[in-house]
Amino acid sequence: MNTNNTRVYRMSFASVYPHYIAKAEKKGRTKAEVDEIIFWLTGYREAMLQDVLDSKTNFEDFFNKAPQLNPNAAKITGVICGYRVEEIEDPLMQKIRYLDKLVDELAKGKAMEKILRV
């Protein structure tokens, strides 16, 4: 694991969450839609997500303690931050990039059914 990944893993999810929301809202989407994406991907629910935010849980623990990664997460493909998400070998970094990619798709105006791979 490279040092850059370690730094990302130790970042608190709460420090990045407002950026996901801001990115979505800037494009006319909502916090509720961002939350729906998080719930879909991780299996967290509202109260659990609030606990994660309140306790400043880092990304590593956020994903390691997630109730259940959505089985359709493997259908998330494409490029985010210059990397093809389906080719990222580090499982934790791949999950982080999955979330980045879904929020990116939301901000680009994709329909929720498409984002959630329904």
PAZAPA-4460 file (N, C-alpha, C; in steps of 0.05 Angstrom, whole numbers, plus 32768, in hexadecimal, padded with zeros to 4 digits):
% residues 118
    n_x    n_y    n_z   ca_x   ca_y   ca_z    c_x    c_y    c_z   seq   type   mol
   8011   7FE8   8000   8000   8000   8000   8012   8019   8000     1      M     A
   800D   802B   7FEE   801E   8043   7FED   8014   8057   8002     2      N     A
   8026   806A   8007   8021   807E   801C   8009   808F   8016     3      T     A
   8005   8095   7FFD   7FED   80A5   7FF5   7FD3   8097   7FFC     4      N     A
   7FD2   807D   7FF7   7FBB   806D   7FFE   7FB6   806E   801C     5      N     A
   7FCC   806A   802C   7FCA   806A   8049   7FBE   8084   8053     6      T     A
   7FC7   809A   8047   7FBD   80B5   804E   7F9E   80B6   8049     7      R     A
   7F96   80AC   8032   7F79   80AD   802B   7F6A   809B   803E     8      V     A
   7F74   8083   8045   7F66   8071   8056   7F62   807D   8072     9      Y     A
   7F75   808E   807B   7F73   8099   8096   7F62   80B2   8097    10      R     A
   7F5B   80BD   807F   7F4A   80D5   807F   7F2F   80CE   808A    11      M     A
   7F23   80E0   8099   7F08   80DA   80A4   7EF4   80DD   808D    12      S     A
   7EE1   80CA   808D   7ECC   80CB   8079   7EBD   80E6   807C    13      F     A
   7EBA   80EF   8095   7EAB   8108   809A   7EB9   8120   808D    14      A     A
   7ED3   811F   8089   7EE1   8136   807C   7EDC   8137   805E    15      S     A
   7ED5   8120   8052   7ED0   811F   8035   7EB3   8121   802E    16      V     A
   7EA2   8117   803F   7E85   8116   803B   7E79   8131   8032    17      Y     A
   7E80   8148   803F   7E75   8161   8035   7E7D   8168   8019    18      P     A
   7E95   815E   8010   7E9D   8163   7FF4   7E8C   8153   7FE1    19      H     A
   7E85   813B   7FE8   7E73   812B   7FD7   7E58   813A   7FD4    20      Y     A
   7E4E   8144   7FEA   7E34   8152   7FE9   7E37   816C   7FD9    21      I     A
   7E4C   817B   7FDE   7E50   8194   7FCF   7E52   8190   7FB1    22      A     A
   7E61   817B   7FAA   7E64   8174   7F8D   7E48   816E   7F81    23      K     A
   7E38   815F   7F8F   7E1E   8158   7F85   7E0B   8170   7F84    24      A     A
   7E0B   8180   7F99   7DF9   8197   7F9B   7E00   81AC   7F86    25      E     A
   7E19   81AF   7F80   7E22   81C3   7F6D   7E16   81BC   7F51    26      K     A
   7E10   81A3   7F4D   7E04   819A   7F34   7DE6   8195   7F36    27      K     A
   7DD9   819F   7F4B   7DBC   819D   7F4E   7DB3   8182   7F5A    28      G     A
   7DC5   8172   7F65   7DBD   8159   7F72   7DBB   815E   7F90    29      R     A
   7DB4   8149   7F9F   7DAE   814E   7FBC   7DBF   813D   7FCE    30      T     A
   7DC1   8145   7FE7   7DCE   8136   7FFC   7DC0   811A   7FFF    31      K     A
   7DA5   811A   7FFC   7D96   8101   7FFE   7DA0   80ED   7FE9    32      A     A
   7DA6   80F7   7FD1   7DB0   80E6   7FBB   7DCC   80DB   7FC2    33      E     A
   7DDD   80ED   7FCD   7DF8   80E4   7FD5   7DF5   80CE   7FEA    34      V     A
   7DE4   80D2   7FFE   7DDF   80BE   8013   7DD5   80A4   8007    35      D     A
   7DC3   80A6   7FF4   7DB8   808E   7FE7   7DCE   807E   7FDA    36      E     A
   7DE1   808C   7FCD   7DF8   807E   7FC0   7E09   8070   7FD6    37      I     A
   7E0E   807E   7FEC   7E1E   8073   8001   7E11   805A   800D    38      I     A
   7DF6   805C   8012   7DE7   8046   801D   7DE8   802E   8009    39      F     A
   7DE4   8034   7FEF   7DE4   801F   7FDB   7DFF   8010   7FDB    40      W     A
   7E14   8020   7FDB   7E2F   8014   7FD8   7E38   8004   7FF1    41      L     A
   7E31   800F   8008   7E3D   8004   8021   7E2A   7FF5   8033    42      T     A
   7E10   7FF9   8030   7DFD   7FEC   8042   7DF8   7FFC   805B    43      G     A
   7E06   8013   805E   7E01   8024   8075   7DE4   802F   8073    44      Y     A
   7DD9   8037   8089   7DBF   8045   808A   7DC4   8060   8097    45      R     A
   7DB0   8071   8099   7DB3   808C   80A2   7DC0   808F   80BD    46      E     A
   7DB6   8081   80D1   7DC1   8083   80EC   7DDE   8079   80ED    47      A     A
   7DE4   8064   80DF   7DFF   8059   80DE   7E12   806D   80D1    48      M     A
   7E09   807A   80BB   7E19   808E   80AD   7E1E   80A5   80C0    49      L     A
   7E0A   80AD   80CF   7E0D   80C4   80E2   7E22   80BD   80F7    50      Q     A
   7E22   80A4   8100   7E37   809B   8113   7E53   809D   8107    51      D     A
   7E55   8094   80EE   7E6F   8096   80E0   7E79   80B3   80DF    52      V     A
   7E66   80C5   80D8   7E6D   80E1   80D6   7E74   80ED   80F2    53      L     A
   7E64   80E6   8106   7E69   80F1   8121   7E83   80E7   812D    54      D     A
   7E8A   80CE   8127   7EA2   80C2   8133   7EBB   80C7   8122    55      S     A
   7EB8   80D5   810C   7ECE   80DB   80FA   7EDD   80C1   80F1    56      K     A
   7ECD   80AD   80EB   7ED8   8093   80E2   7EE9   8098   80C8    57      T     A
   7F00   808B   80C7   7F10   808E   80AF   7F06   807C   8098    58      N     A
   7F10   8081   8080   7F06   8072   8068   7F0A   8054   806B    59      F     A
   7F21   804C   8077   7F27   8030   8079   7F11   8022   808B    60      E     A
   7F0C   802E   80A2   7EF7   8023   80B4   7EDB   8026   80A8    61      D     A
   7ED6   803C   809A   7EBC   8040   808D   7EB5   8028   807B    62      F     A
   7EC8   8020   806A   7EC2   800A   8058   7EC5   7FEF   8065    63      F     A
   7ED8   7FEC   8078   7EDB   7FD2   8085   7EC4   7FCB   8097    64      N     A
   7EB6   7FE0   80A2   7EA0   7FDC   80B4   7E85   7FDE   80A5    65      K     A
   7E86   7FE3   808B   7E6D   7FE6   807C   7E5D   7FCC   807E    66      A     A
   7E43   7FCF   8082   7E32   7FB7   8085   7E34   7FA3   806E    67      P     A
   7E34   7FAD   8056   7E37   7F9B   803E   7E3C   7FAC   8025    68      Q     A
   7E53   7FA6   8019   7E58   7FB3   7FFF   7E44   7FA8   7FEB    69      L     A
   7E38   7FBA   7FDC   7E24   7FB1   7FC9   7E30   7F9D   7FB4    70      N     A
   7E23   7F87   7FB0   7E2E   7F73   7F9C   7E30   7F7F   7F80    71      P     A
   7E21   7F93   7F7A   7E22   7FA0   7F60   7E38   7FB4   7F5E    72      N     A
   7E48   7FB8   7F73   7E5E   7FCC   7F72   7E72   7FC5   7F5C    73      A     A
   7E75   7FAB   7F56   7E87   7FA2   7F41   7E7F   7FAD   7F26    74      A     A
   7E66   7FB6   7F23   7E5C   7FC1   7F0A   7E65   7FDE   7F06    75      K     A
   7E71   7FEA   7F1A   7E7A   8005   7F18   7E94   8005   7F08    76      I     A
   7E93   8013   7EF1   7EAB   8014   7EE0   7EAF   8031   7ED7    77      T     A
   7EC7   8035   7ECC   7ECD   8050   7EC2   7EE5   805C   7ECF    78      G     A
   7EEB   8074   7EC8   7F04   8081   7ED2   7EFD   8096   7EE7    79      V     A
   7F0C   8096   7EFD   7F09   80AA   7F11   7F25   80B0   7F1B    80      I     A
   7F2C   80CA   7F1C   7F47   80D3   7F24   7F5D   80C5   7F14    81      C     A
   7F57   80C0   7EFA   7F6B   80B5   7EE8   7F6E   8097   7EE9    82      G     A
   7F5E   808A   7EF9   7F60   806C   7EFC   7F45   805F   7EF4    83      Y     A
   7F47   8049   7EE6   7F2F   8039   7EE0   7F28   802A   7EFA    84      R     A
   7F10   8030   7F05   7F08   8024   7F1F   7F09   8006   7F1F    85      V     A
   7F01   7FFA   7F08   7F00   7FDC   7F07   7F1C   7FD0   7F07    86      E     A
   7F31   7FE0   7F03   7F4D   7FD5   7F02   7F5D   7FDB   7F1B    87      E     A
   7F51   7FE9   7F2F   7F60   7FF0   7F47   7F63   7FD6   7F58    88      I     A
   7F7C   7FD0   7F5E   7F82   7FB6   7F6B   7F7D   7FB7   7F89    89      E     A
   7F82   7FCD   7F96   7F7E   7FCF   7FB3   7F61   7FD0   7FB8    90      D     A
   7F56   7FBC   7FC6   7F38   7FBA   7FCB   7F2D   7FD3   7FD9    91      P     A
   7F3B   7FDD   7FED   7F31   7FF5   7FFB   7F31   800D   7FE9    92      L     A
   7F47   8012   7FDB   7F48   8029   7FC9   7F32   8027   7FB3    93      M     A
   7F2D   800E   7FAA   7F18   800A   7F96   7EFD   8012   7FA1    94      Q     A
   7EF7   800B   7FBA   7EDD   8013   7FC6   7EDB   8031   7FC9    95      K     A
   7EF1   803E   7FD1   7EF1   805C   7FD3   7EEC   8068   7FB8    96      I     A
   7EF9   805D   7FA3   7EF5   8068   7F88   7ED9   8061   7F7D    97      R     A
   7ECE   804B   7F85   7EB2   8045   7F7E   7EA0   805C   7F87    98      Y     A
   7EA3   8063   7FA0   7E93   8079   7FAB   7E98   8093   7F9D    99      L     A
   7EB1   8099   7F97   7EB8   80B1   7F88   7EAA   80B1   7F6D   100      D     A
   7EAB   809A   7F60   7E9F   8097   7F45   7E81   809B   7F46   101      K     A
   7E73   8090   7F5A   7E56   8092   7F5C   7E4E   80AF   7F61   102      L     A
   7E5D   80BD   7F72   7E57   80D9   7F77   7E5C   80EA   7F5E   103      V     A
   7E71   80E3   7F50   7E77   80F0   7F37   7E61   80ED   7F22   104      D     A
   7E57   80D4   7F20   7E40   80CF   7F0E   7E28   80DF   7F16   105      E     A
   7E23   80E1   7F30   7E0C   80F1   7F3A   7E0F   810E   7F31   106      L     A
   7E27   8119   7F35   7E2C   8135   7F2E   7E2B   813A   7F10   107      A     A
   7E2F   8124   7F01   7E2E   8127   7EE3   7E11   8124   7ED9   108      K     A
   7DFE   8120   7EEC   7DE2   811F   7EE4   7DD7   8104   7EDC   109      G     A
   7DE6   80EF   7EE1   7DDC   80D4   7EDB   7DC3   80CE   7EEC   110      K     A
   7DB1   80BE   7EE2   7D9A   80B6   7EF0   7DA2   80A3   7F07   111      A     A
   7D94   80A4   7F1D   7D9A   8093   7F34   7D99   8076   7F2D   112      M     A
   7D87   806D   7F1C   7D85   8051   7F14   7D9F   8048   7F07   113      E     A
   7DAB   8059   7EF7   7DC4   8052   7EEA   7DDB   8052   7EFE   114      K     A
   7DDC   8067   7F0F   7DF1   8069   7F23   7DF1   8050   7F35   115      I     A
   7DD9   8048   7F3D   7DD6   8031   7F50   7DD6   8016   7F42   116      L     A
   7DDC   8017   7F28   7DDF   7FFE   7F18   7DC7   7FEC   7F1B   117      R     A
   7DAF   7FF8   7F19   7D96   7FE9   7F1C   7D90   7FDA   7F02   118      V     A
***
